[in-house]
Amino acid sequence: MCAILGLFNTHFDIVRGLELMRARGNDGSDTKPLSYGSVGHTLHALVGHISQPLVREGNVLVANCEIYNWQELAQEYNLSAQNDADLLLRLLNTVGVKKTLPLLDGVFAFIYATPSQVWVARDLLGIKPVWYSAENGFCVASEKRALEVYNLNTVFELHPRHLLEYSVEKNELTRHVQSFVLPPEQEVSRADALIRVRELLQIAIRKRVANAKMGVLFSGGLDSLIIAYLLARENVPFTCYVVGMKGSKDILHAKRAAKARGLSLVSVEVSEDDIKTALTKIIPLIQDTNVVKAGVGLVTYFASKRAHEDGCKVLFSGLGADELFAGYARHTRAKKVNLDCYSDLLKLFEKNTYRDDVLSMHNTTELRFPFLDKALVQYALSLPSALKIRDGKNKQVLRDVSRALGIAEEFSEEKKRAAQYGSGFDVFIAKQSTKTKSHYLKQFYPRPNARLAALVSGGKDSIAALHLMYNQNYEITCLATLESENKDSFMFHTPNTHLVQLQACALGIPLVVATTKGEKEKELLDLKLLLEKAQKQYAIEGVITGALYSNYQRTRIEAVCEELGLKVFSPLWHVNQYDYMKSLFKQGYAITISSVAAEGFDKNWIGKILTRADVEKLKTLQQRVGVNVAGEGGEYESLVLDAPLFKTKLVLKEFKTESSGQYAHRMVHARVVSEDKHHLS
């Protein structure tokens, strides 16, 4: 991996930003002035030692890339290339940017500058990082902090499925959306799936073997074990690295697994002082205080640090296996398993890849992810869900592969242990926290993680999701509400959405509002216009949704956000509804029912302030007639009158009930006022 930096139509000193990313490449560093700016590069050489920036036919390229089919492309297009970056520039010059991208098998991020335009792109899953700002000219870098050094306030991560085109003369930025579609499920037998997955994994690993000393991020879990076994079959020398506190589950398990196969293993046992010192480096590097990112980041940091000390330039990682093969517990509760896997893959760039890239490259070590190979991703997403979840157990395809490789059952059937737990790091962070783990981590980086808009309907789920993200150090920059004229909208909550204005005042957060006729599917265009408005006014980077189980809502919101280049956060996805409802009362929520539409609900529920006893009634209704305890199936809609973040509370003074059937009632003409929380009525 390397560092790329481009500064266009601005007078910033390129050396300053490049110096911050020096650790990303110790094999060379150079810059090139252009008539309208400059580009720079630091080199981490693995495929030929060729310095960048590269110049051919008057066009300039700086790239951070590993293109595994570069030699095949050179032959196909009759191009004489010295390495993958050289091939990339020649191909861009020959067929253009849009035709080049689908041809590439590998991971990449690049800046391609012609006399009149600048193009910026990255691979579809976002394994290689790119950040940009159009605040002062157009600036692009591998790391966010390399742009913030120029005092740029609005720095964005390039969405992986977006391609940027910058007009030098007009100083205008145009986005082009790239397609990454969920393939349809195929009819594949269990035996054929096992053979093909194993074959594709072996090919993926073979591609990624470098002419350098290599290692494996190793926990003894299923994913890293399979990688180690397949690497061994290639007769490639490598060392496994496991990280954790003394006596942690990962270290103990990794030692047993390595011994069973005779693998070379280095155990990196870290002390409490080691962790505290590392956090002062890790959190400012990733510029994020998300608890999971910090816990997993510690593993990546310590492993890559030790690997670098041992002379390793490349570390293999099992990232992507859980997303492809339904490795999370929530996948067993999914209605559409592959749809959840696809959604998880789309979010990898926000959750994992930037953190892992920055931390490993800080130690001048490159991570490679065979499970995220282009061909394997497409095949895995097309596998029947029944092959991934079998008898209530997840990740069954990979377990079949592991058994076929001769991995002992105690390892192939091992339940997933997330790195932050298996290493013991999450427990350590929890012990340091006087309030919450997020609050403890905030001392290392006081700025918010990202600027988000919360899609708020007035109901409990959207407010609770907002609350969760706020508690994880995200900035809720604005609320966004779509008021629908269609009270029976499939997509949006409709009762009393005008009251969100009062909730916005109670929260002290600005509100962006738009209206829609509520026509099925057409209302998504109105949602897009609403979020575009929020982007322009508040420079949001992502959106919070209160989705629990509705694929209909979640997938459509995600599709709109993909088009706009926004990240999506659904912190309530697949929570246990009964436990979730009980937790709301523990936190001090005051919730009233604004509409009902299911058997077992009469009009007496309208305007009712929910209590813990009502949650038990809802659970009884679930058992009797199958309603969702949290109303996820549209059985009821809610209105939040008070919540932990509310500075004032809302009071329902009067309302009328409108009925359209025995079990269909809704609140209309509600009069709600704001009152001080200590007001005595």
C-alpha positions in Angstrom: 0.0 0.0 0.0 1.1 3.5 -0.7 -0.1 7.1 -0.1 -1.6 9.4 -2.7 -2.2 13.1 -2.5 -3.5 15.6 -5.0 -4.0 19.4 -4.5 -5.8 21.2 -7.4 -6.7 24.9 -7.8 -5.2 25.7 -4.4 -1.9 26.9 -3.1 -1.3 24.4 -0.3 2.1 22.9 0.2 1.9 19.3 -0.9 5.0 18.2 1.1 3.2 19.0 4.3 0.3 16.5 3.7 2.6 13.9 2.2 4.9 13.9 5.2 2.0 12.9 7.5 1.6 9.8 5.5 5.3 8.9 5.2 4.8 5.5 7.0 2.6 4.3 4.2 5.6 3.9 1.9 9.3 3.7 2.8 10.4 2.7 -0.7 10.3 6.1 -2.2 8.5 9.5 -2.2 8.0 12.1 -4.9 5.8 15.0 -6.1 5.0 16.5 -9.4 3.8 20.0 -10.1 1.0 20.5 -12.6 -0.2 23.7 -14.2 -3.2 23.7 -11.9 -1.8 22.1 -8.7 0.4 19.1 -7.8 0.3 15.4 -7.0 2.4 13.3 -4.6 3.1 9.7 -3.7 4.9 7.5 -1.2 5.8 4.0 -2.4 5.3 0.7 -0.6 6.8 -1.5 -3.4 5.5 -5.1 -3.8 5.1 -5.3 -7.6 8.2 -3.8 -9.1 10.1 -0.8 -7.7 8.8 2.0 -10.0 8.5 5.5 -8.5 5.4 7.6 -8.9 3.9 10.0 -10.0 3.8 8.3 -13.4 3.5 10.5 -16.6 2.4 9.2 -20.0 1.0 11.1 -23.0 0.7 14.2 -20.9 -1.5 12.5 -18.2 -0.4 11.9 -14.7 -1.2 9.0 -12.2 -0.7 8.4 -8.6 -2.1 5.1 -7.4 -2.3 2.9 -4.3 -3.1 -0.4 -6.0 -2.7 -4.1 -6.1 -4.1 -5.2 -9.5 -3.8 -8.9 -9.8 -4.7 -9.3 -13.5 -2.4 -6.5 -14.7 -0.3 -8.8 -16.8 -3.4 -10.4 -18.5 -4.7 -6.9 -19.3 -1.4 -5.8 -20.6 -1.4 -8.7 -23.0 -5.1 -8.3 -24.0 -4.7 -4.6 -24.8 -1.2 -4.9 -26.2 0.3 -2.6 -23.6 3.9 -2.8 -22.5 3.7 -2.2 -18.7 6.3 -2.6 -16.0 4.0 -3.2 -13.1 0.3 -2.8 -12.1 0.4 1.0 -11.7 2.1 1.5 -15.0 -0.5 -0.8 -16.6 -3.3 1.2 -15.0 -2.1 4.5 -16.5 -1.6 3.0 -19.9 -5.1 1.5 -19.8 -6.7 4.7 -18.6 -5.1 6.5 -21.5 -6.3 3.8 -23.9 -9.9 3.1 -23.0 -10.8 5.8 -20.5 -11.7 5.8 -16.8 -15.3 4.3 -17.0 -14.3 1.4 -19.2 -11.1 0.7 -17.2 -12.7 0.2 -13.8 -14.8 -2.9 -14.6 -11.7 -4.6 -16.1 -9.6 -4.4 -12.9 -9.3 -7.4 -10.6 -7.8 -6.2 -7.4 -7.9 -3.2 -5.0 -7.0 0.3 -5.8 -7.3 4.0 -5.2 -6.0 6.5 -7.7 -5.8 10.1 -8.9 -5.7 10.4 -12.7 -5.0 13.9 -13.9 -5.3 15.1 -17.5 -4.7 18.7 -18.7 -8.4 19.6 -18.1 -9.8 17.0 -15.7 -9.0 15.1 -12.6 -10.5 11.6 -11.9 -10.6 9.9 -8.5 -11.7 6.3 -8.0 -11.4 3.4 -5.6 -12.4 -0.3 -5.7 -16.1 -1.1 -5.2 -15.7 -2.4 -1.6 -13.5 0.5 -0.5 -10.5 -1.6 0.6 -8.1 1.2 -0.5 -8.9 4.6 1.1 -9.6 8.0 -0.4 -10.7 11.2 1.2 -11.5 14.5 -0.5 -12.6 18.1 0.0 -14.0 20.7 -2.4 -13.8 23.4 0.2 -10.7 25.1 -1.3 -10.1 24.0 -4.8 -10.1 20.2 -4.9 -8.0 18.1 -2.6 -7.6 14.3 -2.4 -5.6 12.1 0.0 -5.3 8.5 1.2 -5.9 9.7 4.8 -8.4 12.2 6.3 -5.8 13.8 8.5 -3.6 14.6 5.5 -6.3 17.0 4.3 -7.2 18.4 7.7 -3.6 19.6 8.1 -4.7 22.3 5.6 -7.5 23.4 7.9 -10.2 22.0 5.7 -13.3 21.5 7.7 -15.5 19.6 5.2 -13.5 16.4 4.4 -15.4 13.4 3.1 -14.6 9.8 2.5 -15.1 8.9 -1.1 -18.0 6.4 -1.4 -16.6 3.3 -3.0 -19.3 3.1 -5.6 -18.7 6.7 -6.7 -16.3 8.0 -9.2 -15.3 11.7 -9.0 -14.7 13.9 -12.1 -13.3 17.4 -11.4 -13.3 20.1 -14.0 -10.1 22.1 -13.6 -11.4 25.1 -15.6 -14.9 25.3 -13.9 -13.8 24.2 -10.5 -16.7 21.8 -10.5 -17.1 18.3 -9.1 -19.3 15.6 -10.7 -20.2 12.3 -9.2 -20.7 9.1 -11.3 -22.3 6.2 -9.5 -20.9 2.7 -10.2 -23.0 -0.4 -10.0 -22.6 -3.2 -7.5 -25.8 -5.3 -7.6 -26.7 -8.3 -5.5 -26.7 -11.3 -7.8 -29.7 -13.6 -7.8 -29.4 -16.9 -5.9 -28.4 -19.9 -7.9 -29.4 -23.5 -7.5 -26.2 -25.0 -6.1 -25.7 -28.3 -4.3 -23.8 -28.4 -1.0 -21.1 -30.5 -2.5 -20.6 -28.2 -5.5 -20.6 -25.1 -3.3 -17.9 -26.6 -1.1 -15.7 -27.4 -4.0 -16.1 -24.0 -5.7 -15.7 -21.9 -2.6 -12.5 -23.8 -1.7 -11.2 -23.4 -5.3 -12.0 -19.7 -5.4 -10.3 -19.1 -2.0 -7.2 -20.9 -3.1 -7.0 -18.8 -6.3 -7.6 -15.6 -4.2 -4.8 -16.5 -1.8 -2.5 -17.5 -4.7 -3.0 -14.0 -6.3 -2.2 -12.3 -3.1 1.1 -14.1 -2.3 3.8 -11.4 -2.5 7.5 -11.6 -3.2 8.1 -10.5 0.4 7.9 -11.9 3.9 4.3 -12.6 4.9 2.2 -13.3 7.9 -1.4 -14.1 8.9 -3.6 -12.2 11.4 -4.5 -15.3 13.4 -7.0 -16.0 16.2 -7.3 -19.8 15.7 -10.9 -19.0 14.4 -12.4 -20.5 11.3 -11.4 -17.7 8.9 -7.8 -17.3 9.8 -7.3 -21.1 10.1 -8.6 -21.7 6.5 -6.3 -19.0 5.2 -3.3 -20.5 7.0 -4.2 -24.0 5.7 -4.5 -22.8 2.1 -1.3 -20.8 2.3 0.5 -23.9 3.6 -0.8 -25.8 0.6 1.0 -23.2 -1.6 4.3 -24.0 0.2 4.6 -20.3 1.1 6.6 -19.5 4.3 4.5 -17.4 6.7 4.1 -16.6 10.4 0.9 -16.4 12.3 0.4 -13.5 14.7 -2.2 -13.6 17.5 -2.8 -10.6 19.8 -4.4 -10.4 23.2 -4.0 -9.8 26.9 -2.3 -12.6 28.9 -4.6 -15.6 29.2 -7.1 -14.2 26.7 -9.3 -16.7 24.7 -7.7 -15.8 21.4 -4.2 -16.5 22.5 -5.1 -19.8 24.2 -7.2 -20.9 21.2 -4.6 -19.8 18.6 -1.9 -21.8 20.4 -4.0 -24.9 20.3 -4.9 -24.4 16.7 -1.3 -23.7 15.6 0.0 -26.7 17.4 -2.5 -29.0 15.8 -1.3 -28.0 12.3 2.3 -27.2 13.1 2.0 -23.5 12.2 4.6 -21.0 13.1 3.0 -18.7 15.7 4.0 -15.5 17.4 1.9 -14.6 20.4 1.8 -10.8 21.1 0.7 -10.5 24.7 0.1 -6.9 25.7 -0.2 -5.3 29.1 -2.7 -2.7 30.3 0.0 -0.1 30.0 0.7 -1.2 26.4 -3.0 -0.7 25.6 -3.2 2.7 27.2 -0.2 3.9 25.3 -1.5 2.4 22.0 -4.9 4.1 22.3 -3.2 7.5 22.4 -1.8 6.6 18.9 -4.7 4.5 17.4 -7.6 6.8 18.0 -6.0 9.9 16.5 -4.9 7.8 13.6 -8.3 6.4 12.7 -10.0 9.6 14.0 -12.8 7.6 15.4 -13.9 6.6 18.9 -16.3 3.9 18.0 -15.8 1.2 20.6 -15.7 -1.7 18.2 -13.3 0.0 15.9 -11.0 0.8 18.9 -11.1 -2.8 20.2 -10.4 -4.5 16.8 -8.0 -1.7 15.9 -5.8 -2.6 18.9 -5.5 -6.1 17.4 -4.5 -4.8 14.0 -2.1 -2.3 15.5 -0.2 -4.7 17.7 -0.1 -7.5 15.1 1.2 -5.2 12.3 3.7 -3.6 14.6 5.2 -7.0 15.5 5.0 -8.2 11.9 6.9 -5.1 10.8 9.6 -5.7 13.5 9.9 -9.2 12.1 10.4 -7.9 8.5 6.9 -8.7 7.2 5.5 -6.5 4.5 2.2 -8.3 4.0 -0.4 -9.7 6.5 -3.3 -11.8 5.4 -6.7 -11.1 7.1 -10.0 -13.0 7.2 -12.0 -9.8 6.9 -15.1 -10.4 4.8 -15.8 -14.0 5.6 -18.6 -13.1 8.1 -20.2 -10.7 5.6 -20.1 -13.2 2.7 -21.1 -16.4 4.5 -23.5 -15.1 7.2 -21.1 -15.3 10.1 -22.9 -13.0 12.6 -25.5 -14.3 15.1 -28.0 -11.8 13.7 -27.8 -13.5 10.3 -29.6 -16.5 11.8 -32.6 -14.2 12.4 -32.6 -12.6 9.0 -35.6 -13.0 6.7 -33.3 -12.7 3.6 -29.8 -13.8 4.5 -28.1 -12.8 1.3 -29.7 -9.4 1.4 -28.2 -8.9 4.9 -24.8 -10.2 3.6 -24.9 -7.7 0.7 -25.9 -4.9 3.0 -23.0 -5.7 5.4 -20.5 -5.7 2.5 -21.7 -2.3 1.4 -20.8 -1.0 4.9 -17.4 -2.6 5.2 -15.6 0.6 4.1 -17.1 2.5 7.0 -16.8 -0.2 9.6 -13.5 -1.9 8.9 -11.3 -1.2 5.9 -10.2 2.4 6.7 -9.3 1.5 10.3 -7.4 -1.6 9.2 -5.6 0.2 6.4 -4.5 3.2 8.5 -3.3 1.2 11.4 -1.4 -1.5 9.4 0.2 1.1 7.2 1.3 3.2 10.2 3.5 0.1 10.8 4.4 -0.1 7.1 2.6 -3.4 6.7 0.0 -4.1 4.0 -3.2 -6.1 4.8 -4.6 -8.5 2.1 -8.1 -9.9 2.2 -8.6 -13.1 0.2 -12.2 -13.4 1.2 -12.9 -10.1 -0.5 -11.7 -11.4 -3.9 -13.9 -10.1 -6.7 -14.8 -13.6 -8.1 -15.4 -15.1 -4.6 -17.6 -12.2 -3.6 -19.9 -12.6 -6.6 -20.1 -16.4 -6.1 -20.7 -16.2 -2.4 -23.5 -13.7 -2.7 -25.3 -16.0 -5.2 -25.2 -19.1 -3.0 -28.5 -20.2 -1.6 -29.2 -18.9 1.9 -29.8 -22.4 3.1 -26.2 -23.3 2.4 -25.0 -20.5 4.7 -27.5 -21.0 7.6 -28.3 -24.7 8.3 -30.1 -26.1 11.3 -30.0 -22.6 12.9 -26.2 -22.5 12.6 -24.3 -19.9 10.6 -21.4 -20.0 8.2 -22.0 -23.6 7.2 -20.4 -23.4 3.7 -17.1 -22.4 5.3 -17.4 -25.0 8.0 -17.8 -27.6 5.2 -14.7 -26.2 3.5 -12.7 -26.4 6.8 -13.7 -30.0 7.4 -12.7 -30.9 3.8 -9.3 -29.3 4.5 -8.9 -31.6 7.5 -9.4 -28.9 10.2 -10.4 -30.6 13.4 -14.0 -30.3 14.5 -13.2 -28.4 17.7 -11.9 -25.6 15.4 -14.2 -25.9 12.4 -17.3 -25.8 14.6 -16.0 -23.0 16.9 -18.5 -20.2 17.4 -17.4 -16.7 16.3 -15.4 -14.7 18.8 -15.2 -11.1 17.8 -11.6 -9.8 18.0 -12.4 -7.1 20.6 -13.8 -9.8 23.0 -11.4 -12.7 22.2 -8.4 -10.4 22.8 -9.7 -9.2 26.1 -9.5 -5.5 24.9 -13.2 -4.7 25.2 -13.3 -5.8 28.9 -10.2 -3.7 29.5 -11.8 -0.6 27.9 -15.0 -1.2 29.9 -13.0 -1.3 33.2 -11.5 2.1 32.5 -14.8 3.7 31.9 -16.4 5.8 34.6 -19.5 6.4 32.4 -19.4 4.5 29.1 -16.8 2.9 26.9 -17.4 5.7 24.3 -16.9 8.4 26.9 -13.6 6.8 27.9 -12.3 6.7 24.3 -13.4 10.3 23.7 -10.4 11.6 25.7 -8.1 10.4 22.9 -10.0 12.2 20.1 -12.5 14.8 21.3 -14.0 15.4 17.9 -17.2 13.6 16.7 -16.8 10.5 14.6 -19.0 11.7 11.7 -21.7 14.3 10.9 -25.0 12.5 10.5 -28.6 13.2 9.7 -31.2 11.3 11.7 -34.3 10.2 9.7 -36.9 11.0 12.3 -40.6 10.3 12.1 -41.5 11.2 15.7 -41.7 7.5 16.7 -39.7 5.6 19.2 -37.4 3.7 16.8 -36.0 6.8 15.0 -35.4 8.6 18.3 -33.8 5.6 20.0 -31.5 5.1 17.0 -30.5 8.7 17.1 -29.8 8.4 20.9 -27.6 5.3 20.4 -25.4 7.0 17.7 -25.1 10.2 19.8 -23.9 8.1 22.8 -21.2 6.6 20.5 -19.7 10.1 19.8 -21.4 10.8 16.5 -22.6 14.3 15.7 -26.3 14.5 15.0 -26.1 17.5 12.7 -29.8 17.6 11.7 -33.0 15.7 11.8 -34.7 14.9 8.5 -38.4 14.3 8.2 -40.6 13.4 5.2 -44.2 14.3 5.6 -46.4 12.0 3.5 -49.9 12.9 2.2 -50.6 9.1 2.0 -51.5 7.9 5.5 -51.1 4.3 4.2 -47.5 4.7 3.0 -45.6 1.5 2.9 -42.3 3.4 3.4 -42.8 6.1 5.9 -44.4 6.6 9.3 -47.3 9.1 8.8 -49.2 9.9 12.0 -48.5 13.4 13.4 -45.1 13.9 11.7 -45.6 17.6 12.0 -44.9 17.2 15.7 -41.2 16.3 14.9 -40.7 20.1 14.9 -41.4 20.1 18.7 -39.0 17.1 19.1 -36.3 19.0 17.2 -36.7 21.9 19.6 -36.6 19.6 22.6 -33.4 18.1 21.2 -31.9 21.4 20.1 -31.1 20.0 16.7 -32.1 21.7 13.4 -34.8 20.0 11.3 -34.9 19.5 7.5 -38.4 18.8 6.2 -39.9 17.8 2.8 -43.3 16.6 1.7 -44.3 13.6 -0.5 -47.5 12.4 -2.0 -46.6 9.0 -0.7 -46.8 7.2 -4.1 -45.2 3.8 -3.8 -41.5 3.9 -5.1 -42.0 7.5 -6.3 -41.7 8.6 -2.7 -38.0 7.5 -2.8 -37.3 10.5 -5.1 -38.7 12.8 -2.5 -36.5 11.1 0.1 -33.5 11.7 -2.1 -34.4 15.4 -2.4 -34.7 15.6 1.3 -31.3 14.1 2.0 -29.7 16.2 -0.8 -31.1 19.2 1.0 -29.5 18.0 4.3 -26.2 17.4 2.5 -26.1 21.0 1.1 -27.1 22.7 4.3 -25.2 20.6 6.9 -22.5 18.7 5.0 -23.7 15.4 6.4 -21.6 12.2 5.9 -24.3 9.7 6.7 -27.8 8.9 7.8 -29.3 7.1 10.8 -32.3 4.9 10.4 -34.5 3.3 13.0 -35.0 0.1 11.0 -35.4 -3.0 13.1 -36.5 -5.8 10.7 -38.1 -4.2 7.7 -36.0 -5.0 4.6 -38.5 -3.0 2.5 -37.6 0.2 4.3 -33.9 -0.5 5.0 -33.0 -1.5 1.4 -34.7 1.5 -0.1 -33.0 3.9 2.2 -29.7 2.2 1.6 -30.2 2.5 -2.2 -30.9 6.2 -2.0 -27.9 6.8 0.2 -25.7 4.7 -2.2 -26.7 7.1 -4.9 -25.9 10.2 -2.8 -22.7 8.8 -1.4 -23.9 8.7 2.2 -23.1 6.1 4.8 -26.0 4.3 6.5 -26.3 3.5 10.2 -29.0 1.2 11.5 -28.0 0.5 15.1 -31.3 -1.2 16.0 -31.2 -3.8 13.1 -32.3 -7.2 14.4 -32.4 -6.3 18.0 -34.6 -8.5 20.3 -37.8 -6.5 20.2 -39.0 -7.4 23.7 -35.6 -6.5 25.3 -35.5 -3.3 23.3 -38.9 -2.2 24.5 -38.0 -2.8 28.1 -34.7 -0.9 27.7 -36.6 2.2 26.5 -38.4 2.5 29.8 -35.2 2.0 31.8 -33.7 4.9 29.9 -36.7 7.2 30.7 -38.6 7.3 27.4 -42.2 8.5 27.5 -44.1 7.0 24.5 -47.7 7.3 23.4 -49.5 5.3 20.7 -50.6 7.3 17.7 -52.1 4.6 15.5 -53.0 0.9 15.6 -53.8 -1.5 12.8 -53.8 -5.1 13.9 -55.9 -7.7 15.7 -55.9 -7.2 19.5 -55.7 -3.4 19.4 -58.8 -1.3 20.2 -59.1 2.5 20.2 -58.2 2.6 23.9 -54.6 2.2 22.8 -54.7 5.6 21.1 -53.1 8.3 23.2 -52.1 5.7 25.8 -48.7 6.4 27.5 -47.0 3.0 27.4 -45.8 1.3 30.6 -43.8 -1.8 31.3 -47.1 -3.6 31.9 -48.1 -2.7 28.3 -44.9 -4.3 27.0 -46.1 -7.6 28.7 -49.5 -7.2 27.0 -47.7 -6.7 23.7 -45.7 -9.9 24.3 -49.0 -11.8 25.0 -50.4 -10.4 21.8 -47.3 -11.6 20.0 -47.8 -15.1 21.3 -51.6 -15.1 20.6 -51.9 -13.4 17.2 -48.3 -12.9 16.1 -47.9 -9.1 16.4 -44.4 -7.6 16.7 -43.8 -6.3 20.2 -42.1 -3.2 18.8 -44.7 -2.7 16.1 -42.2 -3.4 13.4 -44.9 -4.9 11.2 -47.0 -1.7 11.3 -49.2 -3.0 14.1 -48.9 0.3 15.8 -47.1 3.7 15.5 -45.8 5.7 18.3 -44.9 9.3 19.3 -42.1 10.1 21.7 -43.0 12.7 24.3 -39.8 12.5 26.3 -36.3 10.9 25.9 -32.9 11.1 27.6 -31.7 13.8 25.1 -34.8 15.9 25.3 -34.1 19.3 27.0 -37.9 19.8 27.4 -40.7 17.3 27.4 -43.8 17.2 25.2 -47.3 17.0 26.7 -50.3 15.6 24.8 -53.1 18.0 25.8 -55.9 16.7 23.5 -56.6 14.7 20.4 -59.4 12.9 18.5 -59.5 9.3 17.4 -60.3 8.4 13.8 -61.4 4.8 13.2 -61.6 2.9 9.9 -62.2 -0.6 11.2 -62.5 -2.8 14.3 -58.7 -2.8 14.8 -57.7 0.3 12.8 -57.6 3.6 14.7 -55.4 6.7 14.6 -54.8 9.9 16.5 -55.8 13.1 14.7 -56.0 16.8 15.5 -53.4 16.3 18.3 -52.5 19.3 20.4 -49.1 18.9 21.9 -47.1 21.5 23.9 -43.6 21.7 25.2 -43.0 22.0 28.9 -40.0 22.3 31.2 -39.2 18.8 32.5 -39.7 20.0 36.0 -43.1 21.6 35.2 -45.8 20.7 37.7 -49.1 20.4 35.8 
